[in-house]
């Protein structure tokens, strides 16, 4: 074998050895580094500012200053139905309108989702599911001097004079018959009036339209015939006790789990629920010692010749007269609320 072939064979062996060494290092060496994905926050929209809902707006919600706000929106997603801040749009023009289609929180409010006062179907859109609108006549004194506005919550107070059968004055009584009624309109106005400076104008009114269930609407109709009605403005912080009562009575269901949105929905339903029953009352004697505490008693003639004494008690709302005094054996005969003492052997 000549020297040239020996050199070529040695070179081939060296190349093979180097290749094997490099392959071994590749399979037994450190693993290749893994590239980590970097989370990049999406850029904030820089388009025009549109009006969006600050919270979920269900059907029947009356739009107020805390219901909507303006925020930037991608320009390529803006539709003609959106309320755009640019172009001289005044947000006061939508105050007092009613939501006709539900709007999720953070979503743009479209023009078709709102009904303006005076439009056809406005009052029907303002009513909740299964609710009715009832108009009640009130006076300047009984309407909280005009400080009740659409969207407020009020209690309904019934004041009446209860006649009895006696000669005394009638019983003056006042009771809160209904609670947590939502005001829909005052004197057929469903929005708040403001002056040039944006201040609310307080005007007295003679009628108020309330939202009620069908059964409560019947009670309001009867209450108007029984006596005079007054409004008592409720505080927005009066919903805790009503919520506990609604849960105990089964009027609303407590959601399962810890879903905050479900709890907010439960609170909204409880706040919008009118309350009937468990009426509190006051009589004339509660405010003046010269007034009566019960219905005047009913007088009757005394067969035995003695005077009858009228008495009123829990079992006799109209006042049951006491039996007449008698000298001999008597039999007491009750006819309704009248008790008559008849002497033995005498005529009834």
Secondary structure, DSSP 8 states (H G I E B T S, - for coil): --HHHHHHHHHHHHHHHHHHHHHHHHHHS-----------------S-EEEEESS-B-TT-B--TTTEEEEE--GGG--TTB-BSTTT--GGGGTT-EESS-B-TTSB-BGGGEE-TTSTTHHHHHS-TTEEEEEEE--TTTTGGG---TT-EEEEEEEEEE--SSSS--EEEEEEEEEEEEEEEETTB-S--B-TTS-B-----SEEEEEEEHHHHHHHHHHHHHSEEEEEE--TT-HHHHHHHHHHHTSS---SS--HHHHHHHHHHHHT--EEEEEEEEEGGGT-TTS-SS--------TTSS---EEEETTEEEEEE-----SS-EEEEEETTEEEEEETTS--
